[in-house]
């Protein structure tokens, strides 16, 4: 009789083990985290009966006493408690505790939790975005000032040169004694030399500024070559001067002087081409920065700011999950795209050193709240569709109705009925 009882108990234990699935075992383990959360937070109160059911379920499985009635009661209690703690879920609780804490079935937040790792990662992205934006903004401001100063100094120097040549011409016509010691001409000479030195200094700085993006693009510094036509014209002229120098018996100094003047003029053309190449390329790079890269960085920084703010709220409310991570990554991409889209609505001349804050600030706000930008875009598309479809709709109505209907005369209708 005793052996039969032992066999029956063993068979019941096997039936219980077959009845309890791994899903039920996992849910029961999760319920213990749920109890730890409720006790730890202290803001949510559950009745003693529900607490007893959740705690006893663990021991029923360990002692192989799990029954159908116990499972039904557990599911009802588990569902009721989960509805009380919404929007917190088991997944969000797991995301805010460390791996070791999960094994220990305790509710303690520390740096090993998935949410803490997310904070570290997005904090790093925020610092990286701010550093990249700051360096790019400084680079853009320096390049803008250099190109503006070079243009203004070059124009001012040309104006001084023209005035000096005009005064020299007038004094030569007036038979001036010594033009080198003339105070007015000396004053223009000094002003021209100062402007020339300023231009050389700014040009050297601009070459260094261009060198940064040239290294990034794997480009060499500009040589300033002249066109093939100018080069061939220079070669022909130099060849003719050298041949004339050989054929002449005397006065070779005049020919040498002309040769030196042509060489100096050729080198001046090369230097001027190098200056214009540096200035024009810098302007193109500045346009690319202010239309594409800077708005993109501002939009990305706005998106990172939104993510950090939302992440702190979700961690505080214990609602951070793996789905939040996917949502945040998409938010970063949309924020950068929204910021770059803002740059499409502004012309390069609308953005300068003084008023550059406005469009870039809009790009930051668009990255922070992409929903506003896309809702505006949806409304614009809806209005365009309505505008396109309205003429076609009116034409279809006219075709179907045969034009506007004429009002019916009541007296004529009545006379027809009498007849």
C-alpha positions in Angstrom: 0.0 0.0 0.0 2.9 2.4 0.9 4.6 1.7 -2.4 1.4 2.5 -4.3 1.1 5.9 -2.6 4.7 6.8 -3.4 4.1 5.9 -7.1 1.0 8.0 -7.2 2.8 11.0 -5.7 5.6 10.6 -8.2 3.1 10.4 -11.1 1.3 13.5 -9.8 4.6 15.3 -9.7 5.3 14.3 -13.3 1.9 15.5 -14.3 2.5 18.9 -12.6 5.9 19.2 -14.4 4.2 18.5 -17.7 1.4 20.9 -17.0 3.6 23.9 -16.0 5.2 25.3 -19.1 8.3 27.5 -19.3 6.1 30.5 -20.1 4.3 30.1 -16.8 7.5 29.7 -14.9 8.9 32.9 -16.4 5.7 34.8 -15.7 5.8 33.6 -12.1 9.4 34.8 -11.8 8.3 38.1 -13.3 5.5 38.4 -10.8 8.2 38.4 -8.0 9.8 41.5 -9.6 6.3 43.0 -9.7 5.9 42.5 -6.0 9.4 43.9 -5.4 8.5 47.0 -7.4 5.2 47.6 -5.6 6.8 47.3 -2.2 9.9 49.4 -3.2 8.0 52.3 -4.8 5.3 52.4 -2.1 3.0 54.6 -4.3 0.7 51.7 -5.4 -1.2 49.6 -2.9 -2.4 46.1 -3.6 -4.6 44.0 -1.4 -3.3 41.3 0.8 -5.1 38.6 -1.1 -3.3 39.6 -4.4 0.0 39.7 -2.7 -0.6 36.3 -1.2 -1.5 34.8 -4.5 1.6 36.2 -6.3 4.0 35.1 -3.6 2.5 31.6 -3.1 2.6 30.9 -6.8 6.4 30.7 -6.7 6.3 28.1 -3.9 3.6 26.1 -5.6 5.8 25.6 -8.6 8.9 24.8 -6.6 6.9 22.2 -4.5 5.2 20.8 -7.6 1.8 21.7 -6.3 0.7 23.8 -9.3 -2.9 23.1 -10.2 -5.5 24.4 -12.7 -7.3 26.4 -10.1 -4.0 27.9 -8.9 -3.1 29.0 -12.4 -6.6 30.6 -13.0 -6.3 32.5 -9.8 -2.8 33.6 -10.6 -3.7 34.9 -14.0 -6.6 36.9 -12.7 -4.5 38.4 -9.9 -1.6 39.1 -12.2 -3.8 40.9 -14.7 -5.4 43.0 -12.0 -2.1 44.1 -10.5 -0.6 44.9 -14.0 -3.6 47.1 -14.7 -3.0 49.0 -11.4 0.7 49.8 -12.2 0.2 51.1 -15.8 2.0 52.5 -17.7 4.8 50.5 -16.0 5.3 47.0 -17.4 7.4 44.0 -16.6 9.7 44.9 -19.5 10.2 48.4 -18.2 11.0 47.1 -14.8 13.6 44.8 -16.2 15.1 47.6 -18.2 15.7 49.6 -15.1 17.5 47.0 -13.0 20.8 45.3 -13.5 21.4 41.8 -14.7 22.6 40.7 -11.3 19.5 42.2 -9.7 17.3 40.2 -12.1 18.9 36.9 -10.9 18.4 38.0 -7.3 14.8 39.0 -8.0 15.4 42.3 -6.3 14.4 45.8 -7.3 17.6 48.0 -7.1 18.6 50.6 -9.7 22.3 51.0 -10.5 24.7 51.7 -13.3 24.4 48.2 -14.9 20.8 48.6 -15.9 19.9 49.0 -19.6 18.4 52.4 -18.9 21.6 53.6 -17.3 23.6 52.4 -20.3 21.1 54.3 -22.6 21.7 57.5 -20.5 25.5 57.1 -20.9 25.2 56.5 -24.6 22.9 59.5 -25.4 24.9 61.7 -23.1 28.0 60.9 -25.1 26.0 61.7 -28.3 25.0 65.0 -26.8 28.6 66.0 -26.0 29.7 64.8 -29.5 27.0 66.8 -31.2 27.8 70.0 -29.2 31.5 69.6 -29.8 31.0 69.0 -33.6 28.6 71.9 -33.8 30.9 74.3 -31.9 33.9 73.5 -34.0 31.9 73.7 -37.2 30.3 77.0 -36.2 33.7 78.5 -35.3 35.2 77.3 -38.5 32.2 78.8 -40.4 32.5 82.2 -38.6 36.2 82.4 -39.3 35.8 81.6 -43.0 33.0 84.1 -43.3 35.0 86.9 -41.8 38.1 86.1 -43.8 36.3 86.1 -47.2 34.4 89.4 -46.3 37.7 91.1 -45.2 39.6 90.0 -48.3 36.9 91.3 -50.6 36.6 94.6 -48.8 40.4 95.1 -48.6 40.9 94.2 -52.2 38.3 96.7 -53.3 39.8 99.4 -51.1 43.3 98.8 -52.3 42.1 99.0 -56.0 40.4 102.3 -55.1 43.6 103.7 -53.6 45.6 102.6 -56.6 43.2 104.3 -59.0 43.3 107.6 -57.0 47.1 107.5 -56.8 47.5 107.0 -60.6 45.0 109.8 -61.2 47.0 112.2 -59.0 50.3 111.1 -60.6 48.9 111.8 -64.0 47.6 115.2 -63.1 50.9 116.2 -61.5 52.8 115.0 -64.5 50.6 117.1 -66.7 51.3 120.1 -64.5 55.1 119.6 -64.8 55.7 118.7 -61.1 59.3 118.8 -60.1 59.7 115.6 -57.9 56.9 113.1 -57.7 58.7 110.8 -55.2 58.8 113.5 -52.5 55.3 114.7 -53.1 53.4 114.4 -49.8 50.0 113.5 -51.3 51.5 110.8 -53.4 53.5 109.5 -50.5 50.4 109.3 -48.4 48.7 107.2 -51.0 51.8 105.0 -51.3 51.8 104.3 -47.6 48.0 103.5 -47.6 48.5 101.2 -50.5 51.3 99.3 -48.8 49.3 98.9 -45.6 46.3 97.5 -47.5 48.7 95.3 -49.4 50.1 93.8 -46.2 46.6 93.3 -44.7 45.6 91.5 -47.9 48.6 89.3 -47.7 47.9 88.5 -44.1 44.3 87.6 -44.7 45.2 85.6 -47.8 47.6 83.5 -45.8 45.0 82.9 -43.1 42.5 82.0 -45.8 44.9 79.5 -47.3 45.3 77.9 -43.8 41.5 77.8 -43.5 41.1 76.1 -46.9 43.8 73.6 -46.0 41.5 72.1 -43.4 38.7 71.1 -45.8 41.2 70.3 -48.5 42.8 67.6 -46.2 39.3 66.3 -45.4 38.5 66.1 -49.1 42.1 64.8 -50.0 42.7 67.8 -52.2 46.0 69.6 -52.8 46.5 73.3 -52.3 45.7 75.6 -55.2 48.6 76.3 -57.6 46.9 79.1 -59.5 47.6 78.1 -63.0 46.6 80.4 -65.8 44.6 79.2 -68.8 46.3 77.6 -71.8 45.6 80.6 -74.0 47.3 83.0 -71.5 50.2 80.6 -71.1 50.8 80.2 -74.8 50.5 84.0 -75.3 53.1 84.5 -72.6 55.5 81.9 -74.2 55.2 83.5 -77.6 55.9 87.0 -76.2 58.9 85.8 -74.2 60.3 83.9 -77.2 59.9 87.0 -79.4 61.7 89.2 -76.8 64.6 86.8 -76.4 65.0 86.6 -80.2 65.0 90.4 -80.5 67.6 90.5 -77.7 69.9 88.2 -79.7 69.5 90.1 -83.0 70.1 93.5 -81.5 73.7 94.7 -81.2 73.2 97.0 -78.3 70.7 98.3 -75.8 70.2 94.9 -74.4 69.1 96.4 -71.1 65.9 97.6 -72.6 65.0 94.1 -73.8 66.0 92.6 -70.4 63.8 95.1 -68.7 60.8 94.1 -70.9 61.5 90.4 -70.2 61.6 91.1 -66.5 58.3 93.0 -66.7 56.6 90.2 -68.6 57.8 87.6 -66.1 56.6 89.7 -63.2 53.2 90.3 -64.9 52.9 86.5 -65.4 53.7 85.7 -61.8 51.3 88.4 -60.8 48.5 86.7 -62.8 49.3 83.3 -61.2 49.2 84.9 -57.7 45.9 86.7 -58.5 44.4 83.4 -59.8 45.5 81.6 -56.7 43.8 84.4 -54.6 40.6 84.1 -56.5 40.6 80.3 -56.4 41.1 80.4 -52.6 38.3 83.0 -52.2 35.8 81.4 -54.5 36.3 77.9 -53.1 36.0 79.2 -49.5 32.7 80.8 -50.5 31.4 77.5 -51.9 32.4 75.7 -48.7 30.7 78.3 -46.6 27.5 77.9 -48.6 27.6 74.1 -48.1 28.2 74.6 -44.4 25.4 77.0 -43.8 22.8 75.3 -46.0 23.5 71.6 -45.2 25.9 70.8 -42.4 25.2 73.4 -39.8 21.4 73.0 -39.9 21.8 69.2 -39.8 24.0 69.5 -36.7 21.5 71.9 -35.1 18.7 69.5 -35.8 20.6 66.5 -34.5 21.5 68.4 -31.3 17.8 69.3 -30.9 16.8 65.6 -31.3 19.4 64.5 -28.8 18.1 67.1 -26.3 14.6 65.8 -26.8 15.8 62.2 -26.3 17.7 63.1 -23.1 14.7 64.9 -21.7 12.2 62.1 -22.6 14.6 59.5 -21.3 14.9 61.1 -17.9 11.1 61.2 -17.6 10.8 57.5 -18.6 13.5 56.5 -16.1 11.8 58.5 -13.4 8.4 56.9 -14.2 10.0 53.5 -14.8 8.5 53.3 -18.4 11.7 52.9 -20.4 11.8 49.7 -22.5 13.6 48.3 -25.6 10.9 49.9 -27.8 12.0 53.3 -26.4 15.5 52.6 -27.8 14.2 52.1 -31.3 12.0 55.2 -31.0 15.0 57.3 -29.9 17.2 56.1 -32.7 14.5 57.0 -35.3 14.1 60.3 -33.5 17.8 61.2 -34.0 17.6 60.5 -37.8 14.4 62.5 -38.2 15.8 65.4 -36.1 18.9 65.6 -38.3 16.7 65.4 -41.5 14.3 68.1 -40.2 17.2 70.4 -39.3 18.7 70.0 -42.8 15.3 70.6 -44.4 15.1 74.0 -42.6 18.3 75.0 -44.5 16.5 74.4 -47.8 14.1 77.3 -47.1 16.8 79.9 -46.6 19.0 81.5 -49.3 22.7 81.9 -48.6 22.4 85.7 -48.6 19.8 85.4 -45.8 22.3 83.9 -43.4 25.3 86.1 -42.3 27.4 86.5 -39.3 24.9 88.8 -37.5 21.6 87.2 -38.3 22.7 83.6 -38.4 21.0 82.8 -35.1 17.5 82.8 -36.5 17.6 80.0 -39.1 19.9 77.8 -37.0 17.7 78.2 -34.0 14.7 77.2 -36.2 16.7 74.1 -37.2 17.3 73.3 -33.5 13.6 73.6 -32.7 12.7 71.5 -35.8 15.0 68.7 -34.5 13.7 69.0 -31.0 10.0 68.7 -32.2 9.9 67.0 -35.6 6.1 66.4 -35.2 5.4 70.1 -35.7 7.5 70.3 -38.9 6.0 67.2 -40.4 2.5 68.3 -39.5 3.1 71.6 -41.4 4.4 69.6 -44.3 1.3 67.3 -44.3 -1.0 70.3 -44.2 0.9 71.9 -47.2 0.6 68.7 -49.2 -3.1 68.4 -48.3 -3.7 72.0 -49.5 -1.8 71.3 -52.8 -3.8 68.2 -53.4 -7.1 70.0 -52.8 -6.0 72.8 -55.1 -5.1 70.3 -57.8 -8.2 68.2 -57.4 -10.7 71.1 -57.2 -10.6 72.1 -60.9 -11.0 68.5 -62.0 -13.9 68.0 -59.6 -15.7 71.0 -60.9 -15.2 70.0 -64.6 -16.6 66.5 -63.8 -19.7 68.0 -62.1 -20.3 70.2 -65.1 -20.0 67.3 -67.5 -22.4 65.1 -65.5 -25.0 67.8 -64.9 -24.8 69.5 -68.3 -24.2 72.9 -66.8 -26.3 74.7 -64.2 -29.9 73.8 -64.1 -32.6 76.5 -64.9 -35.2 77.2 -62.3 -38.6 75.6 -63.0 -41.6 77.9 -63.5 -44.5 76.7 -61.2 -47.2 78.2 -63.4 -46.1 76.5 -66.6 -45.9 73.2 -64.7 -49.5 73.6 -63.4 -50.8 74.5 -66.9 -49.3 71.4 -68.3 -51.1 69.3 -65.7 -54.5 70.9 -66.5 -54.1 70.3 -70.2 
